[in-house]
Amino acid sequence: MTLGLALLFGLVVMPALIYLPGFYVLRPYANGGLFALYGDYFKGLVELRQSCWIAVLGPFVFLSLLRIFRDILRKL
């Protein structure tokens, strides 16, 4: 369940979370707007770009690390 929700978050929400600060700090996305970023993002997943896969797997890895550290702290 956690893996599915984290991957869904990585696929749907992470591109928007990457786009918004980039829009305000770096100006508009060079290839278009938010939907152009989504298109390039999914294209990057198919092309196995490392940066896209880090964005997809990031939420799951973060939750996994939180669980590991929580378990370690409980044992102390």
N, CA, C and O of each residue as an XYZ file, in Angstrom:
304
protein
N       0.822     -1.184      0.000
C       0.000      0.000      0.000
C       0.882      1.271      0.000
O       0.649      2.214     -0.756
N       1.878      1.252      0.859
C       2.774      2.404      0.947
C       3.526      2.608     -0.361
O       3.674      3.738     -0.826
N       3.999      1.519     -0.952
C       4.720      1.622     -2.210
C       3.828      2.220     -3.284
O       4.259      3.107     -4.020
N       2.603      1.753     -3.385
C       1.680      2.263     -4.401
C       1.377      3.736     -4.232
O       1.395      4.493     -5.202
N       1.096      4.152     -2.995
C       0.797      5.562     -2.744
C       2.023      6.449     -2.970
O       1.912      7.553     -3.503
N       3.179      5.958     -2.563
C       4.404      6.745     -2.764
C       4.736      6.871     -4.242
O       5.155      7.937     -4.693
N       4.554      5.796     -5.003
C       4.812      5.874     -6.446
C       3.798      6.771     -7.137
O       4.151      7.523     -8.045
N       2.551      6.699     -6.718
C       1.525      7.580     -7.287
C       1.862      9.039     -6.988
O       1.736      9.900     -7.859
N       2.285      9.310     -5.767
C       2.705     10.656     -5.391
C       3.887     11.102     -6.242
O       3.930     12.239     -6.712
N       4.852     10.194     -6.437
C       6.027     10.516     -7.246
C       5.687     10.764     -8.704
O       6.314     11.599     -9.356
N       4.700     10.046     -9.218
C       4.311     10.208    -10.619
C       3.450     11.441    -10.861
O       3.588     12.100    -11.891
N       2.571     11.755     -9.932
C       1.578     12.804    -10.173
C       1.938     14.132     -9.507
O       1.820     15.189    -10.127
N       2.371     14.082     -8.262
C       2.558     15.318     -7.492
C       3.974     15.888     -7.615
O       4.150     17.105     -7.678
N       4.976     15.019     -7.649
C       6.351     15.497     -7.677
C       6.671     16.425     -8.853
O       7.362     17.424     -8.654
N       6.196     16.136    -10.070
C       6.496     17.090    -11.151
C       5.950     18.495    -10.872
O       6.600     19.489    -11.194
N       4.764     18.574    -10.278
C       4.211     19.890     -9.945
C       5.031     20.564     -8.844
O       5.244     21.776     -8.872
N       5.488     19.767     -7.876
C       6.311     20.331     -6.801
C       7.680     20.770     -7.308
O       8.303     21.658     -6.726
N       8.142     20.165     -8.367
C       9.400     20.585     -8.987
C       9.174     21.820     -9.860
O      10.017     22.717     -9.910
N       8.039     21.858    -10.540
C       7.740     22.950    -11.471
C       7.520     24.281    -10.739
O       8.061     25.307    -11.150
N       6.740     24.270     -9.674
C       6.358     25.527     -9.017
C       7.552     26.349     -8.518
O       7.645     27.529     -8.857
N       8.456     25.784     -7.737
C       9.611     26.605     -7.327
C      10.486     26.998     -8.515
O      11.030     28.102     -8.556
N      10.618     26.089     -9.477
C      11.411     26.406    -10.661
C      10.820     27.557    -11.444
O      11.551     28.382    -11.992
N       9.490     27.618    -11.501
C       8.815     28.705    -12.206
C       9.105     30.047    -11.549
O       9.355     31.039    -12.233
N       9.072     30.076    -10.221
C       9.282     31.348     -9.517
C      10.758     31.744     -9.439
O      11.082     32.931     -9.443
N      11.640     30.768     -9.371
C      13.063     31.084     -9.226
C      13.749     31.209    -10.590
O      14.521     32.140    -10.817
N      13.467     30.276    -11.486
C      14.192     30.206    -12.748
C      13.398     30.735    -13.940
O      13.935     30.835    -15.044
N      12.146     31.069    -13.734
C      11.226     31.539    -14.778
C      10.554     30.352    -15.460
O      10.856     29.205    -15.134
N       9.647     30.609    -16.403
C       8.842     29.528    -17.005
C       9.687     28.431    -17.642
O      10.813     28.652    -18.089
N       9.093     27.237    -17.662
C       9.733     26.063    -18.250
C      10.008     26.326    -19.724
O       9.148     26.857    -20.427
N      11.176     25.968    -20.195
C      11.616     26.311    -21.551
C      10.743     25.693    -22.643
O      10.546     26.309    -23.690
N      10.222     24.494    -22.419
C       9.435     23.815    -23.450
C       7.948     24.112    -23.369
O       7.183     23.575    -24.170
N       7.513     24.934    -22.450
C       6.090     25.247    -22.299
C       5.734     25.385    -20.832
O       6.543     25.851    -20.029
N       4.525     24.979    -20.486
C       4.050     25.099    -19.120
C       4.164     23.798    -18.345
O       5.006     22.946    -18.627
N       3.290     23.678    -17.366
C       3.295     22.523    -16.479
C       3.020     21.224    -17.241
O       3.662     20.207    -16.980
N       2.079     21.253    -18.171
C       1.742     20.033    -18.901
C       2.872     19.609    -19.841
O       3.041     18.419    -20.105
N       3.631     20.555    -20.339
C       4.816     20.212    -21.140
C       5.858     19.529    -20.258
O       6.543     18.605    -20.696
N       5.973     19.990    -19.014
C       6.888     19.347    -18.080
C       6.445     17.914    -17.807
O       7.270     17.002    -17.778
N       5.135     17.715    -17.606
C       4.628     16.354    -17.403
C       4.956     15.468    -18.609
O       5.375     14.323    -18.441
N       4.770     15.988    -19.803
C       5.094     15.224    -21.002
C       6.558     14.840    -21.059
O       6.893     13.690    -21.346
N       7.433     15.799    -20.786
C       8.869     15.520    -20.784
C       9.253     14.566    -19.653
O      10.165     13.751    -19.794
N       8.545     14.682    -18.533
C       8.792     13.829    -17.365
C       8.478     12.369    -17.694
O       9.294     11.485    -17.436
N       7.317     12.121    -18.253
C       6.943     10.748    -18.591
C       7.799     10.207    -19.740
O       8.100      9.015    -19.789
N       8.181     11.079    -20.646
C       9.093     10.672    -21.721
C      10.449     10.280    -21.120
O      11.071      9.311    -21.556
N      10.892     11.029    -20.130
C      12.144     10.712    -19.450
C      12.076      9.394    -18.695
O      13.074      8.680    -18.605
N      10.917      9.067    -18.154
C      10.764      7.775    -17.486
C      10.917      6.630    -18.476
O      11.560      5.622    -18.184
N      10.319      6.798    -19.647
C      10.420      5.759    -20.682
C      11.851      5.642    -21.187
O      12.326      4.543    -21.476
N      12.535      6.774    -21.293
C      13.922      6.782    -21.760
C      14.922      6.440    -20.655
O      16.131      6.462    -20.882
N      14.419      6.126    -19.463
C      15.226      5.737    -18.305
C      16.199      6.818    -17.858
O      17.339      6.523    -17.501
N      15.748      8.071    -17.878
C      16.580      9.158    -17.355
C      16.632      9.058    -15.835
O      15.611      8.902    -15.166
N      17.822      9.150    -15.323
C      18.041      8.981    -13.894
C      17.298     10.032    -13.065
O      16.747      9.703    -12.014
N      17.275     11.274    -13.513
C      16.631     12.340    -12.754
C      15.129     12.109    -12.608
O      14.553     12.406    -11.562
N      14.507     11.590    -13.632
C      13.065     11.317    -13.570
C      12.768     10.174    -12.610
O      11.801     10.229    -11.850
N      13.596      9.145    -12.645
C      13.367      8.012    -11.755
C      13.659      8.361    -10.306
O      13.041      7.798     -9.402
N      14.583      9.273    -10.067
C      14.839      9.734     -8.700
C      13.607     10.454     -8.168
O      13.244     10.284     -7.004
N      12.964     11.256     -9.011
C      11.751     11.961     -8.590
C      10.618     10.991     -8.303
O       9.834     11.221     -7.382
N      10.515      9.908     -9.070
C       9.450      8.928     -8.852
C       9.698      8.126     -7.580
O       8.785      7.934     -6.777
N      10.915      7.662     -7.395
C      11.223      6.793     -6.265
C      11.552      7.552     -4.988
O      11.607      6.955     -3.912
N      11.773      8.859     -5.092
C      12.140      9.662     -3.933
C      11.185      9.565     -2.756
O      11.638      9.347     -1.632
N       9.872      9.720     -2.966
C       8.953      9.623     -1.820
C       8.990      8.264     -1.127
O       8.913      8.199      0.100
N       9.107      7.181     -1.890
C       9.172      5.850     -1.284
C      10.462      5.674     -0.492
O      10.439      5.134      0.614
N      11.579      6.120     -1.041
C      12.856      6.012     -0.336
C      12.819      6.846      0.936
O      13.317      6.412      1.975
N      12.239      8.033      0.866
C      12.128      8.900      2.045
C      11.295      8.225      3.135
O      11.698      8.214      4.298
N      10.138      7.661      2.772
C       9.304      6.974      3.755
C      10.007      5.749      4.325
O       9.891      5.465      5.518
N      10.727      5.030      3.492
C      11.457      3.851      3.965
C      12.540      4.242      4.968
O      12.711      3.581      5.992
N      13.268      5.313      4.672
C      14.295      5.778      5.607
C      13.685      6.246      6.923
O      14.240      5.993      7.992
N      12.551      6.922      6.846
C      11.867      7.331      8.079
C      11.482      6.127      8.922
O      11.658      6.147     10.140
N      10.967      5.092      8.302
C      10.595      3.875      9.031
C      11.817      3.194      9.640
O      11.765      2.727     10.777
N      12.902      3.136      8.900
C      14.120      2.511      9.414
C      14.638      3.275     10.627
O      14.961      2.673     11.652
N      14.717      4.599     10.514
C      15.208      5.406     11.639
C      14.269      5.330     12.833
O      14.724      5.321     13.977
N      12.975      5.275     12.583
C      12.006      5.138     13.675
C      12.215      3.825     14.406
O      12.194      3.790     15.636
N      12.417      2.745     13.665
C      12.655      1.441     14.286
C      13.964      1.431     15.075
O      14.040      0.845     16.155
N      14.984      2.078     14.535
C      16.265      2.154     15.248
C      16.097      2.917     16.547
O      16.610      2.493     17.582
N      15.380      4.048     16.511
C      15.192      4.843     17.721
C      14.345      4.117     18.748
O      14.554      4.305     19.947
N      13.408      3.305     18.327
C      12.596      2.532     19.263
C      13.432      1.503     20.005
O      13.172      1.211     21.173
N      14.434      0.955     19.331
C      15.271     -0.069     19.947
C      16.291      0.515     20.915
O      16.830     -0.202     21.758
N      16.555      1.805     20.798
C      17.548      2.429     21.702
C      16.993      2.610     23.047
O      17.679      3.116     23.935
